[in-house]
């Protein structure tokens, strides 16, 4: 039992070293990923700004499109009335 306990005591520093090494590697990988994440966020922001401009344009043009469609509908109704009368 004493030999087993001594083995565990000697294994702890190696396990701590392995854990510390994994922590350092993971931290370094996270630090290296920051520029990629920042670039992706810039792309997302740019896409959102473009979508916002497109939505603003569509909102501004929508009333004009509705007006033109109503005009087309009125002309078609007049044509329909003429053809039914003939």
Secondary structure, DSSP 8 states (H G I E B T S, - for coil): -HHHHHHHHHHHHHHHHHHHHHHHHHHHHHHHHHHHHHHHHHHHHHHHHHHHHHHHHHHHHHHHHHHHHHHHHHHHHHHHHHHHH-
